[in-house]
Amino acid sequence: MMFSSLCLAVLSFAAQCVLGWLLVREDFGLFALAAGMATMLQVMRDGGVSLWLARQTPEELKENQSEAFWLIVITALSVTGALACLGPVAAVVYDQPELRNLVWILASSMLIDAVSIVPEAHLQVHFRFRSLSTLRILCGLTRHVSAIALAASGWGAYSLVIPVVFMALLRFSFTFGVTGIRPWKGGFDLARCRNAFRQSRWAMMGALAYALLGQIDYLMLGFVASVSVVGVYFFAYQICYQPVMLVAQSIRGVIIPTFARIGGDPQRGLRASARGIRFIAVLGTLSIVYVALCIGYVENLIWHGKWADAVLPVQIISLAMPIHLLADVAAMMAQSRGKFRTVATVIALRGLGLGAAVLASGWAGGADKATIVAAIVAMYLGSSGLVGSAYFFHSLGLPVKTSIMEFIVPFTSIVFIALAILLGAKQLQLGITLENLAFFTLAYLVASICAIWFILPNYAQEVLQTVRQAIGMSETNSSSISPR
């Protein structure tokens, strides 16, 4: 799973580099608005059943798969209809006629994608991680390759939404083909469907809260700024979020099983939390701050000034991303203890606050509106991330101050090292070349690793141990189960 996450992160960044050549700001802005609305409704397409199914045993899943399938079909049809009706409304509200068709295309993929949830749950509960990794890589290839091909053919914003349909069709054929199940043959029991919904509703609310936090900034910015500004902000945010996704997905396979197994043992819980926090504090901050450090070089070498107005927003948002990642990992810990209601409430409050912050910052005028919005968003994500993390740690019975400081010390150390290298490069007046970028990268990595290794040796050991555990779990699970 870690290998597939790394492959997808590299593939996604490469695709964004190519699409940055082929598309314009308005294309990314339209996609951000359409995808924001679709994602908000997409998490409700299964009534939270996907998370409920993933926690079941193989025997329980076999018994409940028919009711789960029909509940998913009912909710997916309802959500698809709601999204289809929302398309024309969004086109009028945002004064962007193209939004209607973009939203309709995304709606057409929702039902196809939703019915694949049950066979995908079978792959999860049977620990068929190799098949899941293959599916993720195939979906990533399908989406990015088709997006580039469509963009090169002049499809504009449509090149970002049509591949979603291709990906849904691939997931449908792959999951049902690999598992061989036919859940629609089991009949429909309304009482059991209601029971399935009751058991999964807070999981669904948590997923909705995450969608709110992840998409509301684009939707709110669309009310107070042009679609071009939305496109610049979306482009910058996506660059910052790539390393966050990689680190979060890599550690998810370690944090959640670990916390689920240790139960209420406070000492083991403290050790496990320290390991997770140190992992993201070192590797997460190293990767995210590196993005802020080198984005100016990358933009000039790859896009030759086309996305110059996204450089400063990337650097600003990147400083808040490690704290945002800390809050995400703290939420994983709480979810592993079954605190779905707590997680849903905290994440939803953070999302609503983010929307209000974007609305307030979006009223600012001037040519640097995307930068102003990025600054307000970064401050909000950083402050709310620390507060949310502290609340999750407190709810888990972990020492709040100690847990936060486990993150702050390496985070500030790496940031200061990056600033020192940046100032040194400015004093040396290094030109924007591939050779200087390589030198820049080497100096940053050597200085950061040496600082962590010699100043905080326990952190280095914890990170290495966590990486070995994550890779070991992935290899063990993949090698023990042969693909079908």
Secondary structure, DSSP 8 states (H G I E B T S, - for coil): -HHHHHHHHHHHHHHHHHHHHH--HHHHHHHHHHHHHHHHHHTTTTTTHHHHHHTS-HHHHHHHHHHHHHHHHHHHHHHHHHHHHHHHHHHHHTT-THHHHHHHHHHHHHHHHHTTHHHHHHHHHTT-HHHHHHHHHHHHHHHHHHHHHHHHTT-TTHHHHHHHHHHHHHHHHHHHHHH---GGGG---HHHHHHHHHHHHHHHHHHHHHHHHHHHHHHHHHHHS-HHHHHHHHHHHHHHHHHHHHHHHHHHHHHHHHHHHHTT-HHHHHHHHHHHHHHIIIIIHHHHHHHHHHHHHHIIIIITTTTGGGHHHHHHHHHHHHHHHHHHHHHHHHHHTT-HHHHHHHHHHHHHHHHHHHHHHHT--STTHHHHHHHHHHHHHHHHHHHHHHHHHHHTT--HHHHHHHHHHHHHHHHHHHHHHHHHHHHHT--S-HHHHHHHHHHHHHHHHHHHHHH-HHHHHHHHHHHHHHHHHHHHHHHTS---
